[in-house]
C-alpha cells in the first residue's frame, strides 16, 4: 500500500454557499452561479453557516457532484434548517493506492495515456518492448541494428509469439514494431530529458506522498517527429563513431548534418533557456561549420535562480545569464565552443536596430524562453513577419505548455489568447470584500496610494515647471483637488521631521483603515439592515465588517505600524527603526481622535 496525502498538489477549493437543502442527499448551491470545481469523491467542510450550524467545522463530508454549481453532501435531514451564509472548503483526504507485483502487472497491465490520439499504441508497445528484451536475451545483450530488416523481422516474430501466448491479446501493427526495432539503439537527448523529469517527479512523490504516482505502464512515443515518407537505408542509420550516433540511429546522417549547421535564436536563458541550451548541446545543434546559436538575456544571475536554472552555480551569482549559460554548455559539448553568440539586449522596438532584417534573414528559427506575454507577442510578430518557425513554451510550478508555430501551416502564438482577467469592482474592494484575492488587491492599491503615488506626484510637482498645466489638462476638478491636497499634505501639513512623526502617521492610518472605515460602513448599513425587498442587507457575498481596536500588545498591529512608519520614513529620507519596544511606546502615546460617524456619506 502507498498513501498519497495530497493527490493533486493544488490549493484546496473553496467557495460561498447560497443554500443547503434538508434532504437525504442534501444539495449545496453555490453563490452567484460560481463553479465549485469539485469532483466526485472529494471531501468538504463548512464554516460561517447560519441556521444549519452543525455543519460548521464538521467532519469532512463526501461530495457527489450534481452540476457545475451544485453538489450533495449526504443526509442533512437531522440538521437544523439552513438560514443563510456559509463557506465550503475542500479537505484533502489521504488516498491509499495498491500496486500489483511486476509479474502480475506485466500480464494484466493498465496504461497511462499521454496522447489519446494514439489510444492503440500502449498495448502494442507493451508487447513490443518485451519482444526487444527477448531479442537481446537471444543475442548476448545486443539490440536490433538501426535500419536492419532481418533484426526487425525477428522482433516482429517474437512480438507475435508473445502476443499469441498473452491472455489480453492485442492487434499488432508491423510498421510500428518495425520502427521500434529500427530505433532500439537510438538515444535522443530531449526524450531522455522527458523521462528523466518523470522519474525525478516519481521519486519526489514517493518521498513526500504529494501528487498521485503513475500507477500503471507509461509508453511514450513521438513517431510524428520522423519526416513524412522517411525510409532511410541501413547505411544512413549506421554509427559513424561520433557522440551523435544515438541520434543518427533514429534520424540518419543527413538530418544530423542539417542540425549541425542550424542557426537558431534563443530569447531568454533562464529555466527554460537552460534546458534548451543543454538539449541543443547534446544534440549537436550548431556544431557544424555554418551553425550558430544566438542567445539573449539582459538579466544577471540571482541566488534564487539556482534551484531551477541548473547551468548556474553559486559562484556565478551576479554574472550575466547568457554568457554563463553559453560557457556551461560549451563545456558539456566542446563541438559548439565558439558557436554561441551571446547578447544582453531586450527584444522590442528599441532593439530593432540590433535584431534587424539582416539578423532575421540569417537565422533558421526562433525559440522563446520568456517570462512575460508582451515579449512573447512581440517575438511572435517578428516571426510572422520574417516567416520563421517559432517554438513557444512556458511553465507554472509543475505545469507547462508548448506551442510549435510553423509558417503557412499553424496558427501563430498571438492568434489566440487567454480570457481577460475578471476585474474586481471598486466597491467590492473598498467596502464588500469576500475573497482573499479582494483583500490582496486592496492592500496593493493601498500601498500604491500611501507610498508610491504621493511621492511621484510631489517629485513631479517640484521638478516640472508647468506640472499643473500638464498633469491636470484632461482630468476633472475632483481629481485636481485630491491630487493637490495630497501634495500639500506630503509637503506641508503632514510632513514628518523625525521617525516619531512617521509612527504617529502610521498609527492614525491604522485607526482610519481598520476602525473608522468599518464603523462608518456599519453606521450606513447596520448589521441588521434590510433591503427594500425585506432581505438582510448583509447577505452573501457581503460580510459584516468588524472594527479593530488598536492594541500595542498585538504583534500584528505593531507589525503594521512598524512597516508603515519605516516606509514613510524612507519616502522622506529619514532614518527608520525596527526597535519594537520603541515603536510600541511611540504608537501608544499617539492621541487619536474619537470616531464620529459622518452623515450623508455615500457607500457605492
Secondary structure, DSSP 8 states (H G I E B T S, - for coil): -EEESBSS-S---EEEEEEE--STT-EEEEGGG------TT-EEEEES-BS-GGGBT---EE-EEEETTEEE-S--TTS----B--EEEEE---EEE----HHHHHHS--EE-S-GGGTTHHHHHHHHHHHHHHHHHHTTT----TT-HHHHHHHHHHHHHHHHT-TT-----HHHHHHHHHTTT---HHHHHHHHHHHHHHHHHHHH-BS----SEE----GGGS-TT----HHHHS--SSTTHHHHHHH-HHHHHHHHT-EEEEE--SHHHHHHHHHHHHHTTT-STT-EEEEE---B--GGGGGT-TT--GGGTTSBHHHHHHHHHHHH-GGGTT-EEEE----SGGGTTTS-HHHHHT-SEEEE--S-HHHHHHHHHHHHHHT-EEEEEEEETTEEEEEEE-TTTS--GGGS---------HHHHHT---SHHHHHHHHHHHHIIIIIHHHHHHHHHHH-TTHHHHHTTTS-HHHHHHHHHHHHIIIIIT--SSHHHHHHHHHHHHHIIIIIHHHHHHHHS-TT-B-TTS-BSS-TT----------TT-HHHHHHHHHHHHHHHHHHT------HHHHHHHHHT---------TT----
